[in-house]
Amino acid sequence: FPTWDNLIEDGKAYAKATPGIHRETAARVAPEDLATLIYTSGTTGNPKGVMLTHRNFVENCRASLEVLATTPEDTALVFLPLSHSFERMVDYCYFWGGSRIAYAESTDKVAENLQEVKPTLMASVPRLYEKVYARLMEQAGHSPYLKKVLIHWSVRTASAWAEVKVGTGKVGPWLSLKHGVADALVLKKLRQKTGNNFRVMISGGAPLMRELAVFFYGAGLPILEGYGLTESTPVISVNSLDAIRFGSIGRPISNVEVRIAEDGELQARGPNIMKGYYKLPEATAEVLTEDGWLSTGDIARQDPDGFLYITDRKKELLVTAGGKNVAPQPIENKMKMNKYVTQVVLVGDKRPYIAALIVPNWTTVLDYTRSKGVKEKDPQVLKDHPTVLHLFDMVAERVNTQLSRYEQIKRYCILPSELTQEAGELTPTLKVKRRVINERYAKEIASIYSKNGKAPNGG
């Protein structure tokens, strides 16, 4: 087989022998020609090759830029994989607007690169924003009492200010004063850690917790949540700075139509919709009608102002043995707002009740166990320690008070280490591969539903 160096040299020789070949080849490309194959993440089934055309990308960029409006004055920091349609399309928007692009050295260096690059734009999955918020809460946990109170007060104040600002636009003088104090003492320092230059941040690839969107807006770091699929190149809808609704995925972009099917599933049609799945005509026919409507697999509602809200993931719904439908992501997101939780995966499909696999934030858990006089530090041992189990009883109970009885977490299992992309447990955008998790942790899940399963308050 030829080496990469051989291929480069052959290309140079061919270009020299045929001047102008690059422009001639590009000019022959038609809008409907295949531009790329991007494989779906495989969260609930086998990955499928999505056939996207040049027209798909151009039209999706054109409409998305009406919201993002990239310019030569912008600098973007990129750390998501370009193999994913989300970052691929966003980068094309950066190219279109003439923006500078800085590619992060690695995901571990993002915090450091933010300080170096001082970007005005960034696209990310919710996990990064969750980590920034978690670090702020960890800082509060390690602070003296007065500073801890100040941080929590500032978070509440920023959130209250954001709710009013976006809701009515009329922030009263007392709340404005409090927000100014919170900004000077806490929020400004958070912005400095991000480079203190952000115009806007984009969130996609997975649902963003409403509480995070509210807080970051109040902290002067607005996050515009959008929505789409690989099959839609990917953007279907997105919030904008002048039209934002917390908890929503925004309005459809200008060249995309949407409708809600009888069963509540969101469907979309437009020039961004794929040609189909590569060599899978039957799978294509399952999601794409002859007149171009794509079934997204998500259950949604649309408010009178046109904002869309995803309520369930059709293929991820857990149907208990009692026939109750439970959407796992909203409950998982509630759990992840707790400083002691890093990751959580709900289980319970065809089971008598809902349960959870929980990955603790071992940094904060160790702080807690030390305060209780526990000297053990090994997560493999601590996951079954009575002190840790009592802590997660309280964590689960706090979430359960916000849920219907059939949604409540009746039992759980603590996992000692994080789920990772490298282990095949997460997608490139850090979504959980539920099918993989169910297979890989089958023994732990079985133990949950045995008599030895851990239950909040001994339930």
C-alpha positions as CSV (number, residue, x, y, z in Angstrom):
1,F,0.0,0.0,0.0
2,P,1.2,3.6,-0.7
3,T,2.4,5.6,2.3
4,W,0.9,9.0,3.1
5,D,4.1,10.7,1.9
6,N,3.8,8.8,-1.5
7,L,0.3,10.0,-1.8
8,I,1.3,13.6,-1.2
9,E,4.1,13.5,-3.7
10,D,1.8,11.8,-6.3
11,G,-0.7,14.6,-5.8
12,K,1.9,17.3,-6.3
13,A,3.1,15.7,-9.5
14,Y,-0.5,15.4,-10.8
15,A,-1.3,19.0,-10.0
16,K,1.9,20.1,-11.8
17,A,1.1,18.1,-14.9
18,T,-2.5,19.3,-15.0
19,P,-2.6,23.0,-14.0
20,G,-6.0,24.3,-12.9
21,I,-7.2,20.8,-12.1
22,H,-8.4,21.8,-8.6
23,R,-10.7,24.6,-9.8
24,E,-12.0,22.4,-12.7
25,T,-12.8,19.6,-10.3
26,A,-14.5,21.9,-7.9
27,A,-16.5,23.5,-10.7
28,R,-17.9,20.2,-11.7
29,V,-19.4,19.6,-8.2
30,A,-23.2,19.9,-8.3
31,P,-25.3,21.1,-5.2
32,E,-26.9,17.6,-4.9
33,D,-23.6,15.7,-5.1
34,L,-22.6,13.8,-2.0
35,A,-20.3,15.9,0.2
36,T,-19.6,13.5,3.1
37,L,-20.8,10.5,5.0
38,I,-21.2,11.1,8.8
39,Y,-22.1,8.2,11.0
40,T,-24.8,8.5,13.7
41,S,-23.6,8.2,17.3
42,G,-25.3,4.9,17.9
43,T,-26.8,5.8,21.3
44,T,-29.8,3.4,20.9
45,G,-28.8,1.2,17.9
46,N,-26.1,0.6,15.3
47,P,-24.5,3.6,13.7
48,K,-25.8,4.5,10.2
49,G,-23.9,6.4,7.5
50,V,-25.8,9.7,6.8
51,M,-25.4,11.0,3.2
52,L,-25.1,14.8,3.2
53,T,-24.8,16.9,0.1
54,H,-23.0,20.2,-0.6
55,R,-26.4,21.8,-0.7
56,N,-27.3,20.5,2.7
57,F,-24.2,22.2,4.2
58,V,-24.5,25.4,2.3
59,E,-28.2,26.0,3.1
60,N,-27.7,25.0,6.8
61,C,-24.8,27.4,7.2
62,R,-26.7,30.1,5.4
63,A,-29.7,29.9,7.8
64,S,-27.6,29.3,10.9
65,L,-25.5,32.4,10.2
66,E,-28.6,34.5,10.5
67,V,-28.4,33.7,14.2
68,L,-24.7,33.2,14.8
69,A,-23.5,36.1,12.5
70,T,-19.8,35.2,12.5
71,T,-17.4,38.0,11.5
72,P,-13.7,38.6,10.9
73,E,-13.5,40.1,14.4
74,D,-14.5,36.8,16.0
75,T,-12.2,34.2,17.4
76,A,-13.5,30.7,18.0
77,L,-12.1,28.0,20.2
78,V,-12.8,24.5,18.9
79,F,-12.4,21.3,20.8
80,L,-15.3,19.0,19.7
81,P,-14.4,16.3,17.1
82,L,-14.8,17.4,13.4
83,S,-16.1,14.0,12.7
84,H,-19.4,15.1,14.3
85,S,-21.9,17.1,12.2
86,F,-22.3,19.8,14.9
87,E,-18.8,21.0,15.0
88,R,-18.3,20.4,11.3
89,M,-21.1,22.8,10.3
90,V,-20.2,25.3,13.0
91,D,-16.7,25.5,11.6
92,Y,-18.0,26.0,8.1
93,C,-19.9,29.0,9.6
94,Y,-16.6,30.3,11.0
95,F,-15.0,30.0,7.6
96,W,-18.0,31.7,5.9
97,G,-17.7,34.7,8.3
98,G,-13.9,34.9,8.1
99,S,-13.5,34.3,11.8
100,R,-10.2,33.1,13.3
101,I,-10.3,29.5,14.6
102,A,-8.1,28.2,17.4
103,Y,-8.1,24.4,17.8
104,A,-7.7,23.3,21.4
105,E,-4.7,21.2,22.2
106,S,-7.0,18.6,23.9
107,T,-10.1,18.5,25.9
108,D,-7.9,18.5,29.1
109,K,-6.4,21.8,27.9
110,V,-9.6,23.7,27.2
111,A,-9.5,25.7,30.4
112,E,-5.9,26.7,29.7
113,N,-6.6,27.5,26.0
114,L,-9.5,29.7,27.0
115,Q,-7.1,32.0,28.8
116,E,-4.6,32.0,25.9
117,V,-7.1,32.5,23.0
118,K,-9.8,34.6,24.7
119,P,-12.4,33.5,22.3
120,T,-15.6,35.4,21.4
121,L,-17.4,32.2,20.1
122,M,-17.4,28.5,21.1
123,A,-19.7,25.6,20.4
124,S,-19.8,22.9,23.1
125,V,-21.9,20.0,24.4
126,P,-23.6,20.6,27.8
127,R,-21.0,18.5,29.6
128,L,-18.4,21.4,29.5
129,Y,-20.9,23.9,31.0
130,E,-21.8,21.3,33.6
131,K,-18.2,21.0,34.6
132,V,-17.7,24.8,34.8
133,Y,-20.7,25.0,37.1
134,A,-19.5,22.0,39.2
135,R,-16.1,23.6,39.7
136,L,-17.8,26.7,41.0
137,M,-19.8,24.7,43.4
138,E,-16.7,22.8,44.5
139,Q,-14.9,26.1,45.1
140,A,-17.8,27.1,47.3
141,G,-17.6,23.8,49.2
142,H,-13.9,24.4,49.9
143,S,-14.3,28.1,50.9
144,P,-14.7,29.6,54.4
145,Y,-18.3,30.0,55.5
146,L,-18.8,33.7,54.4
147,K,-17.3,33.1,51.0
148,K,-19.4,30.0,50.5
149,V,-22.5,32.0,51.4
150,L,-21.4,34.7,48.9
151,I,-20.9,32.3,46.0
152,H,-24.3,30.7,46.5
153,W,-26.0,34.1,46.9
154,S,-24.4,35.3,43.7
155,V,-25.5,32.2,41.8
156,R,-29.1,32.7,43.0
157,T,-28.9,36.5,42.2
158,A,-27.6,35.9,38.7
159,S,-30.3,33.4,38.0
160,A,-33.1,35.6,39.3
161,W,-31.8,38.5,37.3
162,A,-31.6,36.4,34.1
163,E,-35.2,35.1,34.6
164,V,-36.5,38.7,34.8
165,K,-34.3,40.1,32.1
166,V,-35.4,37.4,29.5
167,G,-38.9,37.2,30.8
168,T,-40.0,40.8,30.9
169,G,-36.9,42.8,30.2
170,K,-37.7,45.1,33.1
171,V,-35.3,44.5,36.0
172,G,-36.1,46.5,39.0
173,P,-33.4,48.7,40.7
174,W,-33.0,46.5,43.8
175,L,-32.4,43.4,41.7
176,S,-30.1,45.4,39.4
177,L,-28.1,46.5,42.5
178,K,-27.8,43.0,43.8
179,H,-26.7,41.7,40.4
180,G,-24.1,44.4,40.2
181,V,-22.7,43.4,43.6
182,A,-22.7,39.7,42.6
183,D,-21.0,40.5,39.4
184,A,-18.2,42.5,41.0
185,L,-17.5,39.9,43.7
186,V,-18.1,36.6,41.9
187,L,-19.4,36.6,38.4
188,K,-16.7,38.7,36.9
189,K,-14.1,36.2,38.1
190,L,-15.9,33.4,36.4
191,R,-15.8,35.3,33.1
192,Q,-12.1,36.0,33.5
193,K,-11.5,32.2,33.7
194,T,-13.1,31.9,30.3
195,G,-11.0,34.6,28.8
196,N,-13.4,37.4,29.6
197,N,-14.3,37.9,25.9
198,F,-17.2,35.7,25.0
199,R,-19.9,37.2,22.8
200,V,-21.9,34.0,22.7
201,M,-21.6,30.3,23.3
202,I,-23.6,27.6,21.5
203,S,-24.8,24.4,23.1
204,G,-25.9,21.3,21.2
205,G,-25.6,17.5,20.9
206,A,-27.6,16.9,24.1
207,P,-30.1,18.7,26.3
208,L,-28.8,21.6,28.3
209,M,-30.1,21.9,31.8
210,R,-32.4,24.9,32.1
211,E,-30.8,25.9,35.4
212,L,-27.4,26.2,33.7
213,A,-28.7,28.3,30.8
214,V,-30.3,30.7,33.3
215,F,-27.2,31.0,35.5
216,F,-24.7,31.5,32.6
217,Y,-26.9,34.1,31.1
218,G,-27.0,35.9,34.4
219,A,-23.2,35.6,34.7
220,G,-22.7,37.4,31.4
221,L,-21.9,34.2,29.4
222,P,-25.0,33.7,27.3
223,I,-25.5,30.1,25.9
224,L,-27.7,29.7,22.9
225,E,-29.1,26.2,22.9
226,G,-29.9,24.7,19.6
227,Y,-31.2,21.3,18.3
228,G,-30.6,19.1,15.4
229,L,-29.5,15.7,14.1
230,T,-26.8,14.3,11.9
231,E,-29.6,13.7,9.5
232,S,-30.4,17.4,9.3
233,T,-26.8,18.6,8.8
234,P,-27.5,19.2,11.8
235,V,-29.3,22.4,12.8
236,I,-33.1,22.5,12.9
237,S,-33.7,25.2,15.5
238,V,-31.7,27.5,17.8
239,N,-32.2,30.3,20.2
240,S,-30.8,33.8,19.4
241,L,-29.6,36.6,21.6
242,D,-32.7,38.7,20.8
243,A,-35.1,35.8,21.0
244,I,-34.3,33.3,23.8
245,R,-36.4,31.0,26.0
246,F,-34.6,29.1,28.7
247,G,-35.3,25.4,28.5
248,S,-36.3,25.6,24.8
249,I,-34.3,24.6,21.7
250,G,-35.3,27.9,20.1
251,R,-37.2,28.5,16.9
252,P,-36.7,26.7,13.6
253,I,-34.1,28.3,11.4
254,S,-35.5,30.3,8.5
255,N,-35.4,27.6,5.8
256,V,-36.7,24.7,7.9
257,E,-40.3,23.7,8.5
258,V,-41.4,21.7,11.5
259,R,-44.6,19.9,12.5
260,I,-45.6,17.8,15.5
261,A,-47.0,14.4,14.5
262,E,-50.1,12.8,16.1
263,D,-47.9,10.9,18.6
264,G,-46.0,14.1,19.5
265,E,-42.9,13.3,17.5
266,L,-41.1,16.3,16.0
267,Q,-40.7,16.2,12.2
268,A,-38.7,18.6,10.0
269,R,-38.3,19.4,6.3
270,G,-35.9,21.7,4.5
271,P,-32.8,21.9,2.3
272,N,-30.7,20.6,5.1
273,I,-32.3,17.1,5.3
274,M,-30.1,14.2,4.3
275,K,-30.3,12.2,1.0
276,G,-30.7,9.1,3.2
277,Y,-28.7,6.4,5.0
278,Y,-25.8,4.9,3.0
279,K,-26.9,1.5,1.5
280,L,-29.9,1.3,3.9
281,P,-33.0,2.1,1.9
282,E,-35.4,0.5,4.4
283,A,-33.9,2.4,7.4
284,T,-34.2,5.6,5.3
285,A,-37.8,4.9,4.5
286,E,-38.5,4.5,8.3
287,V,-37.5,8.1,9.0
288,L,-37.8,10.0,5.8
289,T,-41.1,10.4,3.8
290,E,-41.3,10.8,0.1
291,D,-42.1,14.5,0.4
292,G,-39.1,15.1,2.6
293,W,-40.3,15.1,6.2
294,L,-37.7,13.7,8.6
295,S,-38.9,12.0,11.8
296,T,-36.5,13.1,14.5
297,G,-37.3,10.5,17.2
298,D,-37.9,13.2,19.7
299,I,-41.2,14.1,21.3
300,A,-41.7,17.9,21.3
301,R,-44.1,20.7,21.8
302,Q,-44.2,24.2,20.3
303,D,-45.4,27.3,22.1
304,P,-47.5,30.1,20.6
305,D,-44.3,32.1,19.8
306,G,-42.8,29.3,17.8
307,F,-40.2,28.1,20.4
308,L,-39.7,24.3,20.5
309,Y,-39.3,22.2,23.6
310,I,-38.1,18.6,23.6
311,T,-40.0,16.6,26.3
312,D,-38.9,13.0,25.6
313,R,-36.6,11.0,23.4
314,K,-38.9,8.5,21.7
315,K,-36.3,5.7,21.5
316,E,-34.9,6.3,25.0
317,L,-38.2,6.2,26.9
318,L,-38.2,3.7,29.7
319,V,-41.4,1.7,29.9
320,T,-41.8,0.1,33.3
321,A,-43.4,-3.3,33.8
322,G,-46.5,-1.4,34.9
323,G,-46.7,0.4,31.6
324,K,-45.5,3.8,32.8
325,N,-43.4,5.9,30.3
326,V,-40.5,7.6,31.9
327,A,-38.2,10.0,30.0
328,P,-34.7,9.5,31.6
329,Q,-32.8,12.6,30.6
330,P,-34.8,15.2,32.6
331,I,-34.4,13.1,35.7
332,E,-30.7,12.5,35.0
333,N,-30.2,16.3,34.6
334,K,-31.8,17.0,37.9
335,M,-29.4,14.5,39.5
336,K,-26.4,16.0,37.9
337,M,-27.2,19.4,39.4
338,N,-26.1,17.9,42.7
339,K,-22.4,18.6,43.5
340,Y,-21.9,15.0,44.5
341,V,-22.9,13.5,41.1
342,T,-20.8,13.5,38.0
343,Q,-22.8,11.1,35.8
344,V,-26.0,9.1,36.1
345,V,-27.9,6.7,33.9
346,L,-31.5,5.7,34.6
347,V,-32.6,2.1,34.0
348,G,-35.9,0.4,34.4
349,D,-37.2,-0.6,30.9
350,K,-39.6,-3.5,31.4
351,R,-38.6,-3.5,35.1
352,P,-40.9,-3.0,38.1
353,Y,-39.5,0.5,38.9
354,I,-36.9,3.1,38.0
355,A,-33.3,2.7,39.2
356,A,-30.0,4.5,38.6
357,L,-26.3,3.9,37.9
358,I,-24.5,6.8,39.6
359,V,-20.9,7.9,39.1
360,P,-20.1,10.2,42.1
361,N,-17.9,13.3,41.9
362,W,-15.3,11.7,44.0
363,T,-13.6,15.0,44.9
364,T,-16.6,16.3,46.7
365,V,-17.6,12.9,48.1
366,L,-14.1,12.5,49.6
367,D,-14.5,15.9,51.2
368,Y,-17.8,14.7,52.7
369,T,-16.4,11.4,53.9
370,R,-13.4,13.0,55.5
371,S,-15.7,15.4,57.4
372,K,-17.5,12.3,58.8
373,G,-14.2,10.8,59.9
374,V,-13.9,8.2,57.2
375,K,-10.2,7.6,56.3
376,E,-10.8,5.3,53.3
377,K,-10.0,7.0,49.9
378,D,-10.4,4.2,47.3
379,P,-13.6,4.6,45.3
380,Q,-13.8,0.9,44.8
381,V,-14.2,0.5,48.5
382,L,-16.1,3.7,49.2
383,K,-18.9,2.9,46.7
384,D,-20.3,0.4,49.3
385,H,-19.4,2.3,52.4
386,P,-22.4,3.1,54.7
387,T,-21.4,6.8,54.9
388,V,-21.4,7.1,51.1
389,L,-24.6,5.1,50.8
390,H,-26.3,7.4,53.3
391,L,-25.1,10.4,51.3
392,F,-26.6,9.1,48.1
393,D,-29.8,8.1,49.8
394,M,-30.2,11.8,50.5
395,V,-29.2,12.8,47.0
396,A,-31.8,10.4,45.5
397,E,-34.5,11.5,47.9
398,R,-34.0,15.2,47.1
399,V,-34.6,14.5,43.4
400,N,-37.5,12.1,44.2
401,T,-39.4,14.9,45.9
402,Q,-39.6,16.6,42.5
403,L,-40.9,13.6,40.6
404,S,-44.1,11.6,40.2
405,R,-44.2,8.4,42.1
406,Y,-43.7,6.2,39.1
407,E,-40.7,8.3,38.0
408,Q,-38.9,8.1,41.4
409,I,-35.5,6.4,41.8
410,K,-36.3,3.4,44.0
411,R,-32.8,1.9,44.0
412,Y,-29.3,2.7,42.7
413,C,-25.8,1.3,42.2
414,I,-22.7,3.4,42.6
415,L,-20.0,3.0,39.9
416,P,-16.4,3.7,41.0
417,S,-15.1,5.4,37.8
418,E,-16.4,7.7,35.1
419,L,-18.0,6.5,31.8
420,T,-15.8,7.5,29.0
421,Q,-15.7,7.9,25.2
422,E,-12.5,5.8,25.1
423,A,-14.3,2.8,26.6
424,G,-17.1,3.1,24.0
425,E,-19.6,4.2,26.7
426,L,-20.1,7.8,25.4
427,T,-20.5,9.3,21.9
428,P,-18.1,11.9,20.6
429,T,-20.5,14.5,22.0
430,L,-20.5,12.8,25.4
431,K,-24.0,11.3,25.2
432,V,-24.5,8.0,27.0
433,K,-24.7,4.9,24.8
434,R,-27.5,3.3,26.7
435,R,-27.4,0.0,24.8
436,V,-23.7,-0.3,25.6
437,I,-24.3,0.6,29.3
438,N,-27.1,-1.9,29.6
439,E,-24.8,-4.6,28.2
440,R,-21.6,-3.7,30.1
441,Y,-23.2,-3.2,33.5
442,A,-25.8,-6.0,33.2
443,K,-24.5,-7.5,36.4
444,E,-24.8,-4.2,38.4
445,I,-28.3,-3.6,37.0
446,A,-29.3,-7.2,38.0
447,S,-28.0,-6.5,41.5
448,I,-30.1,-3.4,41.7
449,Y,-33.3,-5.4,41.2
450,S,-32.2,-8.2,43.6
451,K,-32.9,-8.0,47.3
452,N,-29.4,-6.5,47.8
453,G,-30.1,-3.4,45.7
454,K,-29.5,-0.1,47.5
455,A,-32.6,1.9,48.2
456,P,-33.0,5.5,49.5
457,N,-34.2,5.4,53.1
458,G,-34.2,1.6,53.0
459,G,-37.1,1.5,50.6
